[in-house]
Amino acid sequence: MDINRVKQILSSSADIKVMYNGSSVWIDELHEDQEMVTCHLRGPLEERSQVAVSELVEE
């Protein structure tokens, strides 16, 4: 994925499915200067992780 698409997803009201390492995640915040995002798994666990934008895949 690229930074522009992350920006589109964050500004969208649609439920856009994004995957990281085979798991569905919510993107919480974009760190554009580092090309990283803060995200968490969909579901009851709210543990947040910072991952590279390039590791995200849109389904």
Helices and strands as residue ranges (DSSP letters): H 3-11, E 18-20, E 23-31, G 32-34, E 36-41, E 48-52, G 53-55, E 56-58
